[in-house]
Amino acid sequence: MTAPSTFGLSSEARNLHWLLTNLVEEVPGIQSVAVVSSDGLLLLSSDPGRNDEARQPRGGKPTGPRGSSADLATIVSGIGSLTIGAAKLMDFGGVKHTMIAMDEGSLFVMSISDGSLLGVHGSADCDMSVVAYHMALFVGRAGHVLTPELRSELRQSLESAGSGR
């Protein structure tokens, strides 16, 4: 993981970056992580350097998502919206988490208290229960500090990094 610069960020923003870094580095099989706001904007990423790559036009035939955090954020936002809609239609209450197991990997989406989502892309050999446990720890530690002010600060930090400032 490429550690994002936390220079000039509040202590809450630095703590969230630290929690995200620990999640990726300490849980085997996690490939990338994204925290997405309730309106679908990427707030925090495990691989911020790959976001610029995702913005570049592709030559030739599209080959699907590149695996960047921007792509992960889009997928997480869509899955979150779909599952929230399904839960409302079924009148089953709020969605806590979604786990998708594929042949070559896994995708996990977990709700954060303010409507934001934590998305994790895991390898095929990751232990899904361990990933889910550590995601729950992250949500428990991060959920109460993810205020509107902090979300705005994180979003501005990503935009500044993308423009090279």
C-alpha positions in Angstrom: 0.0 0.0 0.0 1.2 3.5 -0.8 0.7 5.6 2.3 -1.2 8.8 1.5 0.2 12.0 2.7 -1.6 13.1 5.9 0.3 16.4 6.2 -2.1 19.2 7.1 -5.0 16.9 8.0 -6.8 17.0 11.3 -6.0 14.4 13.9 -9.3 12.6 13.2 -8.5 12.4 9.5 -4.9 11.1 10.3 -6.5 8.5 12.6 -8.8 7.3 9.9 -5.9 7.0 7.5 -4.0 5.0 10.1 -7.0 2.7 10.8 -7.3 2.1 7.0 -3.6 1.4 6.6 -3.7 -1.1 9.5 -6.7 -2.8 8.1 -4.9 -3.4 4.8 -1.6 -4.3 6.2 -2.7 -6.6 9.0 -5.5 -8.6 7.4 -4.3 -11.3 4.9 -6.0 -11.2 1.6 -7.2 -7.6 1.5 -6.3 -6.1 -1.8 -7.9 -2.7 -1.6 -10.3 -0.7 0.6 -12.5 2.3 0.0 -14.6 4.4 2.3 -17.5 6.0 0.3 -19.9 8.7 1.4 -23.6 8.2 1.4 -23.8 10.1 -1.9 -21.3 7.8 -3.5 -18.1 9.9 -3.3 -14.8 8.3 -2.4 -13.6 9.6 0.9 -10.7 7.4 1.9 -8.7 4.9 -0.1 -6.0 2.2 0.4 -4.4 2.9 -3.0 -4.8 6.6 -3.8 -2.0 6.6 -6.4 -4.2 4.4 -8.6 -7.0 6.9 -8.8 -5.2 9.0 -11.4 -4.7 5.8 -13.5 -8.5 5.2 -13.4 -9.2 8.7 -14.7 -7.0 8.2 -17.9 -8.9 7.3 -21.1 -8.5 3.7 -22.2 -7.1 2.8 -25.6 -8.9 0.2 -27.5 -11.6 -2.1 -26.2 -12.6 -1.7 -22.5 -11.4 -4.5 -20.3 -13.5 -3.8 -17.2 -12.6 -2.1 -13.9 -8.9 -1.5 -13.3 -9.1 -2.3 -9.6 -8.5 1.3 -8.5 -10.1 2.8 -5.5 -12.2 4.9 -7.8 -13.6 1.8 -9.4 -14.1 0.1 -6.0 -15.9 3.1 -4.7 -18.3 3.1 -7.7 -19.0 -0.6 -7.2 -19.5 -0.3 -3.4 -21.8 2.7 -3.9 -23.9 0.7 -6.4 -24.1 -2.4 -4.3 -24.9 -0.3 -1.3 -27.8 1.4 -3.1 -29.1 -1.9 -4.5 -29.1 -3.6 -1.1 -30.7 -0.6 0.7 -33.5 -0.6 -2.0 -34.0 -4.3 -1.6 -34.2 -4.0 2.2 -36.8 -1.3 1.9 -38.9 -3.3 -0.6 -38.7 -6.4 1.7 -39.3 -4.2 4.8 -36.4 -6.0 6.6 -34.8 -2.9 8.2 -31.3 -1.5 7.5 -28.5 -3.3 5.7 -25.5 -4.1 7.9 -23.2 -5.8 5.5 -23.0 -7.5 2.1 -20.6 -10.3 1.2 -20.0 -11.5 -2.4 -17.9 -14.5 -3.1 -16.6 -14.9 -6.6 -14.3 -17.5 -8.2 -11.2 -15.1 -8.1 -12.0 -12.9 -5.1 -14.5 -11.4 -2.7 -16.2 -8.1 -2.2 -17.4 -6.9 1.2 -19.6 -3.9 1.9 -20.4 -2.7 5.4 -22.5 0.2 6.5 -21.0 2.9 8.6 -23.2 4.8 11.1 -23.6 8.0 9.0 -24.7 6.2 5.8 -21.2 5.9 4.5 -19.9 2.5 3.3 -16.7 0.6 3.8 -15.8 -1.6 0.8 -13.1 -4.2 0.8 -11.8 -6.2 -2.2 -10.3 -9.4 -1.0 -8.3 -12.2 -2.8 -9.8 -15.6 -3.5 -8.0 -17.1 -0.6 -8.9 -14.6 2.1 -10.8 -15.8 5.2 -14.1 -14.0 4.8 -14.9 -14.2 8.5 -11.6 -12.6 9.5 -12.1 -9.8 6.9 -15.7 -9.2 8.1 -14.5 -9.1 11.8 -11.8 -6.5 11.1 -14.2 -4.5 9.0 -16.6 -4.4 11.9 -13.7 -3.2 14.1 -12.9 -0.4 11.6 -16.6 0.6 11.5 -16.8 0.6 15.2 -13.7 2.8 15.6 -14.4 5.1 12.7 -18.2 5.5 12.6 -18.5 7.9 15.4 -15.8 10.3 14.1 -17.0 10.4 10.5 -18.8 13.8 10.8 -19.9 16.0 7.9 -16.8 18.2 8.6 -14.5 15.3 8.5 -16.1 13.9 5.3 -15.6 17.3 3.7 -12.0 17.4 4.8 -11.3 13.9 3.4 -13.0 14.7 0.1 -10.9 17.9 -0.3 -7.8 16.0 0.6 -8.4 13.4 -2.2 -9.2 16.1 -4.7 -6.0 18.0 -3.8 -4.0 14.8 -4.2 -5.6 14.2 -7.6 -4.7 17.7 -8.9 -1.1 17.4 -7.7 -1.3 20.2 -5.1 
